[in-house]
Amino acid sequence: MSTTQRTAKSITMTAVATGLGMVALAACGSGSGDGSGSKDVTLVSHESFNVSKDVLAAFEKESGYKVKVLRSGDAGAAVNKAVLSKGNPQGDVLFGVDNTLLSRALDNGIFDGYEAKGLDAVPAALQLDGKEHRVTPIDTGEICVNYDKAYFEKAKLAPPQSFDDLVKPEYKDMLVTENAATSSPGLGFLLGTAAQYGDDGWQDYWSKLKDNGVKVVDSWESAYNEEFSGSAGGKKAKADRPLVVSYASSPPVEVLYSEPQPKVAPTGVSTGTCFQQTEFAGLLKGAKNEKGGKALIDFLISKKFQEDMPLQMFVNPVIEGATLPKLFTEFGAKVDDPKTMDPKKIADNREDWVKSWQSLVIK
């Protein structure tokens, strides 16, 4: 997920500042870190990485490392920057590459293999790199269309629930989505349509979607916080699009950061438009602090981080036995049958599909 999703602050507030910016998440910890004496370990990530201060502090105290985060825009931008800096990475670990972008990262050889401690608690179905362990699954969720409940109630119109619904005339000029070339949720939505309509049908579907007034913006931040009328940020921006490509877990965010908290989430999920997303972390080839990077990956699949993660990044944990918070289970949408696609098929078709999509929708 990508959403492809998703820190509480970035979902409910106006878009966070973009661009590269190194942010020290905490300043505790002691010890030598690795053989070189380095205490710092740097995580390269998309904008939505977040962790509770006490959970991070406990890791830093136990490990002796001081964690820093280098945020690199959306997931697509983060992967592209990692590819360009191959062999001389900007950090030690990359988090946020998902199943839609995984082959790009692996084919470019930006990761070293590492079998993380605790990996046996992660279902084999999520371990998409087989025995090479160049990446470790960290979270999973669904990319889905979200809708503004108040808008549809006022219009006395049922919200769309499927891909087919989105091209109906009653939903004209309502949907905003992200650019499939620059955004992981945008790419995930494109792949969802390809899974739904097949190699020969998805382009015709997008022609209909374009004719029905779909709006495309570069990032999830722009789509959700500036264009979508159902989000807190969108309300402040006086947004006018009641449909947005986001995540099945986005509604709890709107509940958590509303004052007072409502008993019903103000946004809903069109569960027939969902595509399964899994995000990974990997040890960057040429990492200056390899030992610290391995310890950080172990931390990311630890039970403490995994159970903290849902209300920090609004995604599902990957380890078996992790407990979800009540807010997450009560207000997050349950998606029984999300669209999926074999990673090899994504690898074989992604670039061509994105180019065709750009020619069809953007140009």
C-alpha distance (Angstrom), angle and dihedral (degrees) to the residues before:
residue distance angle dihedral
M1 . . .
S2 2.79 . .
T3 1.35 65.1 .
T4 1.72 43.4 -123.4
Q5 5.61 36.8 -111.0
R6 2.86 160.2 131.7
T7 3.73 155.6 -59.4
A8 3.75 110.7 -149.4
K9 3.77 93.3 -114.7
S10 3.79 95.9 45.2
I11 3.79 92.3 49.9
T12 3.78 98.2 47.5
M13 3.75 103.5 32.9
T14 3.78 132.2 55.6
A15 3.78 115.0 -70.5
V16 3.76 114.6 -68.1
A17 3.76 118.0 -119.1
T18 3.78 111.8 -77.5
G19 3.79 130.1 -140.1
L20 3.75 131.6 56.0
G21 3.75 117.6 -39.1
M22 3.73 128.3 157.8
V23 3.76 112.1 -138.6
A24 3.78 124.9 -173.5
L25 3.77 105.2 -141.1
A26 3.78 94.5 -162.2
A27 3.75 141.3 -7.2
C28 3.76 104.7 -142.8
G29 3.77 128.3 103.0
S30 3.75 136.4 80.6
G31 3.75 138.8 -156.2
S32 3.75 135.7 77.6
G33 3.82 101.1 -71.5
D34 3.81 97.3 -156.5
G35 3.74 140.5 -5.0
S36 3.80 92.9 -75.3
G37 3.79 91.2 59.1
S38 3.81 93.3 -113.6
K39 3.79 114.9 153.2
D40 3.80 94.9 -175.6
V41 3.78 126.2 87.6
T42 3.80 117.5 -178.0
L43 3.78 126.1 -148.8
V44 3.81 116.1 -159.3
S45 3.80 109.4 -154.2
H46 3.77 148.1 151.8
E47 3.81 117.5 -93.7
S48 3.79 95.6 -88.4
F49 3.79 102.5 67.1
N50 3.78 112.2 121.1
V51 3.81 139.2 157.7
S52 3.80 134.6 178.5
K53 3.79 113.3 -95.2
D54 3.81 94.1 -126.8
V55 3.82 92.5 49.9
L56 3.80 91.4 50.1
A57 3.80 92.0 43.8
A58 3.80 90.9 54.1
F59 3.81 90.6 53.1
E60 3.80 92.1 47.4
K61 3.79 92.4 49.0
E62 3.79 93.1 48.1
S63 3.80 97.2 42.9
G64 3.80 101.5 34.3
Y65 3.80 92.6 -128.6
K66 3.78 128.8 123.6
V67 3.81 109.7 -141.4
K68 3.78 120.9 -140.8
V69 3.79 126.4 -176.7
L70 3.78 124.7 -146.1
R71 3.79 107.8 -163.4
S72 3.79 115.8 -153.3
G73 3.79 107.2 -176.3
D74 3.80 119.9 -102.3
A75 3.80 122.1 -3.7
G76 3.79 93.1 -97.3
A77 3.79 91.1 53.5
A78 3.82 91.8 46.6
V79 3.81 91.8 53.3
N80 3.80 92.7 45.8
K81 3.80 91.3 52.1
A82 3.80 90.7 48.3
V83 3.80 90.2 52.5
L84 3.82 91.7 49.6
S85 3.82 91.3 50.3
K86 3.81 94.7 44.3
G87 3.80 111.9 155.8
N88 3.80 91.9 12.7
P89 3.81 100.6 56.1
Q90 3.76 126.4 -173.4
G91 3.80 90.0 -129.3
D92 3.78 145.2 0.3
V93 3.82 103.6 -101.1
L94 3.81 131.3 29.2
F95 3.80 116.3 -149.3
G96 3.80 125.4 -173.9
V97 3.80 105.8 44.4
D98 3.80 104.0 135.5
N99 3.79 137.3 -165.5
T100 3.81 91.2 -87.4
L101 3.82 91.9 58.2
L102 3.80 101.2 27.0
S103 3.79 98.4 103.0
R104 3.81 91.2 52.5
A105 3.79 90.4 57.0
L106 3.81 95.4 42.4
D107 3.80 95.5 44.3
N108 3.79 89.8 53.0
G109 3.80 91.8 52.3
I110 3.79 98.1 -129.3
F111 3.82 95.8 145.5
D112 3.80 136.8 68.0
G113 3.80 117.4 -144.6
Y114 3.80 118.8 -101.3
E115 3.81 128.3 165.1
A116 3.78 103.2 -146.1
K117 3.79 123.6 -138.2
G118 3.78 108.7 -104.9
L119 3.80 94.5 26.3
D120 3.81 89.9 127.8
A121 3.83 87.5 73.2
V122 3.82 90.9 61.5
P123 3.84 115.3 86.7
A124 3.79 112.9 -109.4
A125 3.81 90.3 -127.0
L126 3.81 89.6 68.9
Q127 3.81 94.8 48.3
L128 3.78 96.0 89.4
D129 3.81 97.0 170.0
G130 3.80 94.4 64.3
K131 3.78 115.7 -151.8
E132 3.79 96.5 -18.2
H133 3.82 93.1 76.6
R134 3.78 94.7 -160.5
V135 3.79 87.1 146.9
T136 3.81 132.8 30.4
P137 3.84 122.6 -148.3
I138 3.80 111.0 -117.1
D139 3.81 107.8 167.9
T140 3.77 142.2 -2.6
G141 3.80 137.7 -160.6
E142 3.79 144.2 131.1
I143 3.80 132.4 -79.5
C144 3.82 106.0 -140.6
V145 3.77 143.1 156.9
N146 3.83 111.3 -94.5
Y147 3.80 123.3 -157.1
D148 3.80 136.7 -153.5
K149 3.82 104.7 -117.9
A150 3.80 95.1 -161.7
Y151 3.80 92.2 54.1
F152 3.80 94.1 52.9
E153 3.80 93.4 43.0
K154 3.80 90.5 52.2
A155 3.82 91.5 46.4
K156 3.83 90.3 46.6
L157 3.79 87.6 -130.7
A158 3.80 126.6 133.7
P159 3.82 110.9 -120.6
P160 3.82 116.3 -114.7
Q161 3.79 115.8 -95.4
S162 3.80 103.9 -176.8
F163 3.79 143.3 37.0
D164 3.80 88.4 -104.8
D165 3.80 91.2 56.2
L166 3.81 93.0 56.6
V167 3.80 93.2 67.8
K168 3.81 94.6 50.6
P169 3.84 114.7 113.7
E170 3.80 93.3 -119.8
Y171 3.84 88.4 68.1
K172 3.80 96.2 48.5
D173 3.84 115.4 144.7
M174 3.81 92.3 4.6
L175 3.83 105.7 103.8
V176 3.80 127.3 81.5
T177 3.80 119.8 -175.5
E178 3.77 137.0 173.6
N179 3.79 127.2 -102.1
A180 3.80 107.8 -91.3
A181 3.81 90.0 -145.9
T182 3.80 95.4 56.8
S183 3.79 107.9 24.0
S184 3.80 132.3 59.9
P185 3.84 95.1 -146.1
G186 3.80 88.6 48.2
L187 3.78 90.3 51.5
G188 3.79 91.2 44.4
F189 3.80 90.7 53.8
L190 3.81 90.1 50.3
L191 3.81 90.4 50.5
G192 3.79 89.7 48.4
T193 3.79 90.0 57.4
A194 3.81 90.5 46.9
A195 3.80 89.7 51.6
Q196 3.81 90.2 48.5
Y197 3.80 100.2 44.8
G198 3.79 103.0 23.8
D199 3.81 133.3 -129.6
D200 3.79 92.1 -57.2
G201 3.80 99.5 41.1
W202 3.79 110.1 44.4
Q203 3.82 95.4 77.3
D204 3.79 92.0 54.4
Y205 3.80 88.3 49.2
W206 3.81 91.8 53.1
S207 3.80 90.7 48.6
K208 3.79 87.4 57.2
L209 3.80 91.3 45.2
K210 3.80 90.4 51.6
D211 3.79 91.1 48.6
N212 3.79 86.9 51.4
G213 3.80 91.2 59.0
V214 3.81 105.5 -101.0
K215 3.81 111.6 176.4
V216 3.82 120.8 -144.2
V217 3.81 124.4 -155.6
D218 3.79 130.1 176.4
S219 3.80 102.2 -111.3
W220 3.77 145.7 22.5
E221 3.81 89.4 -116.8
S222 3.79 91.5 59.4
A223 3.79 94.2 43.0
Y224 3.79 97.5 47.6
N225 3.79 103.4 32.2
E226 3.80 101.3 33.9
E227 3.81 107.9 26.8
F228 3.81 106.6 28.9
S229 3.80 113.7 87.7
G230 3.81 93.5 -157.0
S231 3.81 98.5 63.2
A232 3.79 126.1 83.9
G233 3.79 89.6 -119.7
G234 3.78 91.9 47.2
K235 3.79 91.9 52.2
K236 3.80 90.0 53.8
A237 3.80 89.7 48.2
K238 3.84 90.8 47.6
A239 3.81 89.3 -123.1
D240 3.79 118.2 -170.6
R241 3.82 104.8 -160.6
P242 3.83 112.4 97.3
L243 3.83 94.0 -172.0
V244 3.81 126.1 61.6
V245 3.79 137.7 167.9
S246 3.80 104.4 -116.6
Y247 3.82 135.0 119.8
A248 3.80 140.0 -57.4
S249 3.80 86.9 -121.7
S250 3.83 96.5 53.7
P251 3.85 98.3 93.6
P252 3.85 94.3 68.3
V253 3.80 88.5 59.6
E254 3.77 92.0 59.4
V255 3.81 89.4 50.5
L256 3.80 95.3 46.2
Y257 3.78 95.3 51.7
S258 3.80 99.1 39.5
E259 3.80 118.7 103.4
P260 2.92 110.9 -117.9
Q261 3.79 97.6 20.3
P262 3.82 110.8 -118.9
K263 3.77 122.9 -130.3
V264 3.80 90.0 -131.4
A265 3.80 125.7 43.4
P266 3.82 112.4 -109.4
T267 3.79 91.1 -138.9
G268 3.77 131.8 54.1
V269 3.80 138.2 -161.1
S270 3.79 127.9 -119.7
T271 3.79 94.1 -139.5
G272 3.80 94.5 -167.6
T273 3.82 91.2 65.7
C274 3.81 99.6 58.7
F275 3.81 131.5 127.4
Q276 3.81 122.8 -169.2
Q277 3.81 115.4 -115.1
T278 3.81 129.5 -171.8
E279 3.79 122.6 -175.1
F280 3.79 125.2 -150.8
A281 3.78 141.4 -164.9
G282 3.80 125.4 -147.4
L283 3.80 139.4 -176.0
L284 3.80 106.5 -108.6
K285 3.78 116.0 -125.3
G286 3.80 108.7 -110.0
A287 3.82 93.6 22.9
K288 3.79 111.4 172.6
N289 3.79 91.5 -143.3
E290 3.79 104.7 36.6
K291 3.80 94.6 161.8
G292 3.79 91.5 50.3
G293 3.79 90.8 46.8
K294 3.80 91.4 55.1
A295 3.80 90.7 49.2
L296 3.81 89.6 50.7
I297 3.82 92.5 52.5
D298 3.82 89.3 49.6
F299 3.80 87.7 52.9
L300 3.82 92.7 50.7
I301 3.81 91.9 60.5
S302 3.79 94.8 38.8
K303 3.80 116.0 116.5
K304 3.80 91.2 -117.1
F305 3.80 93.5 57.6
Q306 3.80 94.3 37.8
E307 3.81 93.0 54.5
D308 3.81 91.3 44.8
M309 3.80 92.8 49.5
P310 3.85 102.6 72.9
L311 3.81 95.2 67.2
Q312 3.80 92.7 37.0
M313 3.81 100.3 49.0
F314 3.81 101.2 7.3
V315 3.77 96.4 -125.9
N316 3.80 133.2 119.1
P317 3.81 122.1 -97.3
V318 3.78 117.4 -115.6
I319 3.79 100.4 -148.2
E320 3.77 119.6 92.2
G321 3.80 114.9 -112.4
A322 3.82 97.2 27.4
T323 3.81 112.1 140.9
L324 3.79 120.1 -130.0
P325 3.83 119.6 -141.9
K326 3.81 118.1 -109.8
L327 3.81 93.1 -117.0
F328 3.78 89.5 55.9
T329 3.79 95.8 48.7
E330 3.82 94.7 40.4
F331 3.80 98.7 50.3
G332 3.80 104.7 22.2
A333 3.79 116.2 94.9
K334 3.79 119.6 -109.9
V335 3.80 110.7 -133.7
D336 3.78 111.8 -164.9
D337 3.79 100.3 -178.5
P338 3.83 114.4 21.1
K339 3.78 119.2 177.6
T340 3.80 114.6 -99.0
M341 3.78 136.1 -176.7
D342 3.78 133.2 -160.6
P343 3.83 110.2 -103.3
K344 3.81 90.3 -128.9
K345 3.79 91.1 56.4
I346 3.79 89.8 49.5
A347 3.81 89.8 50.0
D348 3.80 93.0 48.2
N349 3.80 95.8 47.7
R350 3.80 110.7 22.3
E351 3.79 99.5 93.6
D352 3.80 94.0 44.6
W353 3.79 92.2 45.2
V354 3.80 92.6 49.7
K355 3.81 91.8 49.1
S356 3.80 91.0 48.7
W357 3.78 90.4 46.5
Q358 3.81 91.6 51.4
S359 3.80 92.1 50.0
L360 3.77 90.9 47.8
V361 3.80 101.9 41.6
I362 3.80 109.3 20.0
K363 3.81 104.5 35.5
